[in-house]
Amino acid sequence: MAIKEVMSLTEERSFTVYVNLRSRIMPHVRFQKRITGVRTQTEAMRIEKSLLKELSMKIAHTEGHGFTWRMVVDQWASFVESPLFMDRQYNPSTIVDYVSMMHTWTKDWLDRPAAEISRGDGREALDRVLTQGRSKAFQKRLKNTINMIFNWGIETKIIRGVTHSPVFGLKIFLKEDKKPEILKLEEIRRLLREARERNHPWYPIWAVALLTGMRNGELFALKWSDVDLEKGLITVQRSYNKRTKEFKSTKAGYWRTVPISEELKELLLEVLTRASVGNEFVLERAPNWVQGAQAQVLREFCVSVGLSPIKFHTLRACFATQLLSSGVEMVKVMKIGGWRDIKTVQVYLRLSGVDEAGATNGLRLLI
């Protein structure tokens, strides 16, 4: 704020009034105004007060609309990174992924007041994902992430005047519901038999994955101290993050135990006899594993032996479907595999066909 005296070439005196105000709550919000040619200092002081009032009202009006979406996302990221946040621990790379997702898929929202983002905007964001052919899982992830961050903004009162996120209640329309990739029992046996006969370096990893349902990062982090052959249990308590190159907790955030079957016990004893002296990890570092090429290696091998190419994570699905097919209760499968979402296991239940097996045996229709 300033009142400046100005002398013209004809030595006529006048005053310039300049007022610049910035919001304390929303630092990016700033209003400024300049009035020139004021004849007297008294009038300049009156104009200065008037401008202060005018710009203060503008700032208050802008603050009343709440933070921009960019600010909400940044504030959320800072909050969940804080040690004071105890409800749920987010891995740093996960936070980066969520923020990057918002900057990519809700780019048009970033500099708009979050409270002004409508359901129409939400629909456009989800449709944009569809037009680019992303998976159903990614579409759901985007919707859930927007809901999570937006609801946090509402709860912390930095988003005002609304009660729901712009994607709340919106349905995701898919072109088709593709059946998840899976290997049948005979295909699983063929995969392992071929890998063993060829002495493939990834054979122990694939076999342990199929016999435990452990995730890739959990297999990479598995130590001999986690294996109790006498009690017949494996404790799954850590995972490896390739991006940050560090060991962390499991995806579900808690440890679990996996029973050791007779087949798995024989395999582990065989691996133990071949293990390098002093190696604390159960599984040797197969070629390209550290670089995260587990999916590529498995797909290429499947093609080479005449099997449908599958992702590495599909081995975990195969483990679940085989347990369910053998009569293991869904609750136990979830507990062993560390699944928190029952919907995921229900998909595996459908693939196993357990619920439908024998249902039509009572039909006697043909003469």
C-alpha positions in Angstrom: 0.0 0.0 0.0 1.4 3.4 -0.9 0.5 7.0 -1.7 3.0 8.6 -3.9 3.4 12.2 -4.8 4.0 13.0 -8.4 5.2 16.2 -10.0 4.3 16.8 -13.7 6.4 18.8 -16.2 4.3 21.8 -15.5 5.1 21.4 -11.8 1.5 20.4 -11.0 1.3 18.2 -8.0 -0.8 15.0 -7.9 -0.9 11.7 -6.0 -0.9 8.0 -7.1 -2.6 5.5 -4.8 -1.5 1.8 -5.1 -3.0 -1.0 -3.0 -1.8 -4.6 -3.2 -3.4 -7.3 -1.0 -2.7 -11.1 -0.8 -4.8 -13.7 1.0 -3.2 -15.2 4.1 -5.1 -18.4 3.7 -4.6 -18.8 -0.1 -1.3 -17.2 -0.9 -1.8 -17.5 -4.7 -4.8 -15.1 -4.4 -3.7 -11.5 -4.9 -5.6 -8.4 -5.9 -4.0 -5.0 -6.7 -5.3 -1.6 -8.0 -3.7 1.7 -8.9 -5.4 5.1 -9.1 -3.5 8.1 -10.6 -4.1 11.8 -10.9 -5.5 12.3 -7.4 -5.4 16.0 -6.7 -5.0 16.2 -2.9 -3.4 14.0 -0.3 -6.6 14.0 1.7 -8.5 12.6 -1.3 -5.7 10.0 -1.8 -6.1 8.8 1.8 -9.8 8.4 1.3 -9.3 6.5 -2.0 -6.7 4.3 -0.3 -9.2 3.3 2.4 -11.9 2.6 -0.2 -9.5 0.4 -2.2 -8.5 -1.5 0.9 -12.2 -2.2 1.6 -12.9 -3.2 -2.0 -9.9 -5.6 -2.4 -10.5 -7.1 1.1 -14.0 -8.0 0.1 -12.7 -9.6 -3.1 -10.3 -11.7 -1.2 -12.9 -12.7 1.3 -15.2 -13.7 -1.6 -12.5 -15.8 -3.2 -11.6 -17.4 0.1 -15.2 -18.3 0.6 -15.0 -20.5 -2.5 -12.3 -22.5 -0.9 -8.9 -23.8 -2.2 -8.2 -24.6 -5.8 -8.0 -28.3 -6.7 -4.2 -28.1 -7.0 -4.0 -26.7 -3.5 -6.2 -29.4 -2.1 -4.1 -32.1 -3.7 -0.9 -30.6 -2.4 -2.3 -30.1 1.1 -3.5 -33.7 1.1 -0.1 -35.0 0.1 1.6 -32.9 2.8 -0.9 -34.2 5.4 -0.5 -37.9 4.7 3.3 -37.5 4.6 3.3 -35.9 8.1 4.2 -38.2 11.0 1.1 -36.9 12.7 -1.0 -38.8 10.3 -1.6 -42.2 12.0 -4.8 -43.5 10.3 -3.1 -45.1 7.4 0.6 -45.2 6.4 1.2 -44.3 2.7 4.4 -45.3 1.0 6.1 -42.2 -0.4 5.9 -43.6 -4.0 2.2 -44.2 -3.6 1.7 -40.5 -2.6 3.7 -39.5 -5.7 1.6 -41.7 -7.9 -1.7 -40.3 -6.6 -0.5 -36.7 -7.0 0.8 -37.5 -10.5 -2.5 -39.1 -11.4 -4.4 -36.0 -10.3 -2.1 -33.7 -12.4 -2.5 -36.0 -15.4 -6.2 -36.9 -15.4 -7.7 -33.8 -13.7 -5.4 -31.3 -15.3 -8.3 -29.0 -16.2 -9.4 -28.8 -12.6 -6.1 -27.8 -11.0 -6.4 -24.0 -11.0 -10.2 -23.9 -10.4 -11.8 -23.6 -6.9 -12.5 -27.2 -5.9 -16.0 -26.3 -4.8 -16.9 -25.3 -8.3 -15.9 -28.6 -9.9 -19.1 -30.3 -11.0 -20.3 -33.8 -11.7 -20.1 -33.0 -15.3 -16.4 -32.3 -14.9 -16.2 -35.7 -13.1 -17.9 -37.5 -15.9 -15.6 -35.9 -18.5 -12.5 -37.1 -16.5 -13.8 -40.6 -16.3 -14.8 -40.6 -20.0 -11.3 -39.4 -20.9 -9.9 -42.5 -19.3 -12.3 -44.7 -21.3 -11.4 -43.1 -24.6 -7.7 -43.8 -24.0 -8.4 -47.5 -23.4 -7.2 -47.8 -19.8 -8.2 -50.8 -17.7 -11.2 -51.2 -15.5 -8.9 -51.3 -12.5 -7.3 -48.0 -13.4 -10.7 -46.3 -13.9 -11.8 -47.5 -10.5 -8.5 -46.4 -9.0 -8.8 -42.9 -10.5 -12.4 -42.5 -9.2 -11.5 -43.8 -5.8 -8.5 -41.5 -5.5 -10.5 -38.4 -6.5 -13.1 -39.4 -3.9 -10.5 -39.9 -1.2 -8.7 -36.6 -1.7 -11.9 -34.6 -2.3 -13.6 -36.1 0.8 -10.5 -35.2 2.8 -10.8 -31.6 1.6 -14.5 -31.5 2.7 -13.7 -33.0 6.1 -10.9 -30.5 6.7 -13.1 -27.6 5.5 -10.8 -26.4 2.8 -13.5 -27.3 0.3 -16.6 -25.5 1.3 -20.2 -25.5 0.2 -20.3 -29.1 -1.2 -21.0 -32.4 0.4 -19.7 -34.9 -2.3 -16.8 -35.2 -4.7 -17.6 -34.6 -8.4 -17.3 -38.3 -9.2 -19.4 -39.6 -6.3 -22.0 -42.0 -7.5 -20.9 -41.9 -11.2 -20.8 -45.2 -13.0 -18.0 -46.4 -15.1 -19.3 -47.8 -18.4 -17.1 -50.5 -20.0 -17.1 -51.8 -23.5 -16.8 -55.4 -22.3 -16.2 -57.4 -19.2 -13.1 -59.4 -20.1 -12.5 -62.6 -18.3 -9.3 -62.3 -16.2 -6.3 -64.4 -17.4 -5.7 -67.6 -15.5 -4.0 -70.9 -15.9 -5.8 -74.2 -15.3 -4.3 -76.9 -13.2 -2.8 -78.8 -16.1 -1.4 -75.6 -17.5 0.2 -74.7 -14.1 1.8 -78.2 -14.0 3.1 -77.8 -17.5 4.6 -74.4 -16.7 6.5 -75.8 -13.7 7.5 -79.0 -15.4 8.9 -77.2 -18.4 10.7 -74.7 -16.3 12.3 -77.4 -14.1 13.4 -79.6 -17.0 15.0 -76.6 -18.7 16.7 -75.6 -15.4 15.2 -72.1 -15.8 16.6 -69.7 -13.2 13.1 -68.4 -12.5 11.6 -71.8 -11.7 12.0 -71.6 -7.9 10.4 -68.1 -7.9 7.4 -69.2 -10.0 7.0 -72.4 -7.9 7.0 -70.5 -4.6 4.6 -67.9 -6.0 2.2 -70.6 -7.0 2.5 -72.5 -3.7 2.1 -69.4 -1.4 0.2 -66.7 -3.3 2.9 -64.2 -2.4 3.3 -60.9 -4.3 6.4 -60.2 -6.3 7.8 -57.7 -3.8 7.1 -60.2 -0.9 8.9 -63.0 -2.7 11.9 -60.7 -3.3 12.0 -59.8 0.4 11.5 -63.3 1.8 14.3 -64.3 4.2 15.2 -67.6 5.7 14.4 -66.1 9.1 10.8 -65.9 8.0 10.6 -69.6 7.2 9.8 -72.1 10.0 10.0 -75.6 8.5 9.3 -77.3 11.9 6.0 -75.5 12.4 5.3 -75.5 8.7 4.7 -71.7 8.4 6.1 -68.8 6.4 5.7 -65.3 7.9 5.1 -62.7 5.2 6.0 -59.4 6.9 7.9 -57.2 4.3 8.0 -56.3 0.7 10.5 -54.7 -1.7 9.8 -51.5 -3.5 11.7 -51.4 -6.8 11.2 -47.7 -7.3 12.5 -46.6 -3.9 14.9 -49.6 -3.6 13.8 -50.2 0.0 12.1 -52.8 2.0 8.7 -51.9 3.5 5.6 -53.5 5.0 3.3 -55.6 2.9 0.7 -54.0 0.7 -2.0 -54.7 3.2 0.1 -53.1 6.0 0.3 -56.2 8.3 2.1 -59.5 8.5 0.4 -62.8 7.8 1.4 -66.5 7.8 1.3 -69.0 4.9 1.1 -72.7 5.6 4.0 -74.8 4.1 2.6 -77.7 2.1 4.6 -80.9 1.6 5.5 -79.8 -2.0 6.6 -76.4 -0.8 8.7 -77.9 2.0 10.6 -80.2 -0.5 11.1 -77.2 -2.8 12.5 -75.0 0.1 14.9 -77.7 1.2 16.1 -78.1 -2.3 16.6 -74.3 -2.6 18.4 -74.3 0.8 20.9 -76.9 -0.4 21.8 -74.7 -3.4 21.8 -71.4 -1.5 24.9 -69.3 -1.4 26.7 -69.2 1.9 25.6 -66.3 4.0 22.6 -65.4 1.8 19.8 -64.3 4.1 17.2 -64.3 1.3 15.3 -67.4 0.3 15.2 -66.9 -3.5 18.3 -66.2 -5.6 18.2 -63.0 -7.7 17.2 -64.3 -11.1 18.3 -62.3 -14.2 16.4 -59.0 -14.5 14.5 -59.5 -11.3 16.0 -56.5 -9.7 15.1 -54.4 -12.7 11.4 -55.5 -12.4 11.3 -57.6 -15.6 9.3 -60.5 -13.9 6.3 -60.1 -16.1 8.2 -60.0 -19.4 10.3 -63.1 -18.5 7.1 -65.1 -17.6 5.2 -64.0 -20.7 8.1 -64.9 -23.0 8.5 -68.3 -21.3 4.8 -69.1 -21.5 4.9 -68.4 -25.3 7.9 -70.6 -25.7 6.1 -73.6 -24.2 2.8 -73.0 -25.9 0.9 -71.5 -23.0 -1.1 -68.3 -23.0 1.1 -65.4 -21.9 0.2 -64.3 -18.4 1.4 -61.6 -16.0 3.5 -62.4 -13.0 0.7 -61.3 -10.7 -1.5 -64.0 -12.3 0.4 -66.6 -10.4 -1.2 -65.2 -7.3 -4.6 -65.6 -8.9 -3.8 -69.2 -9.8 -2.9 -69.9 -6.2 -6.3 -68.5 -5.0 -8.4 -70.4 -7.6 -6.7 -73.7 -6.9 -7.3 -73.3 -3.1 -10.9 -72.4 -3.7 -11.3 -75.4 -6.1 -9.9 -77.7 -3.5 -12.6 -76.6 -1.0 -10.7 -74.1 1.1 -13.0 -71.5 2.6 -12.9 -68.0 1.1 -12.1 -66.4 4.5 -9.0 -68.6 4.9 -7.9 -67.9 1.3 -8.2 -64.1 2.1 -6.2 -64.5 5.3 -3.4 -66.6 3.7 -3.1 -64.4 0.7 -3.5 -61.0 2.5 -6.5 -59.9 0.5 -8.5 -57.1 2.1 -11.2 -56.7 -0.6 -13.6 -59.6 -0.8 -14.6 -58.6 -4.3 -11.2 -59.6 -5.6 -11.5 -63.1 -4.1 -15.1 -63.4 -5.4 -13.7 -63.0 -8.9 -11.3 -65.9 -8.2 -14.3 -67.9 -6.8 -16.1 -67.4 -10.1 -13.0 -68.5 -12.0 -12.8 -71.6 -9.9 -16.4 -72.5 -10.6 -16.8 -73.9 -7.0 -20.2 -72.2 -6.5 -21.6 -73.6 -9.7 -20.1 -77.1 -9.6 -22.7 -79.8 -9.6 -25.6 -77.4 -9.7 -27.1 -78.9 -12.8 -26.7 -82.6 -11.9 -30.3 -82.9 -10.9 -31.6 -82.0 -14.3 -33.2 -84.8 -16.2 -34.5 -83.3 -19.5 -33.4 -85.5 -22.4 -35.4 -88.5 -23.4 
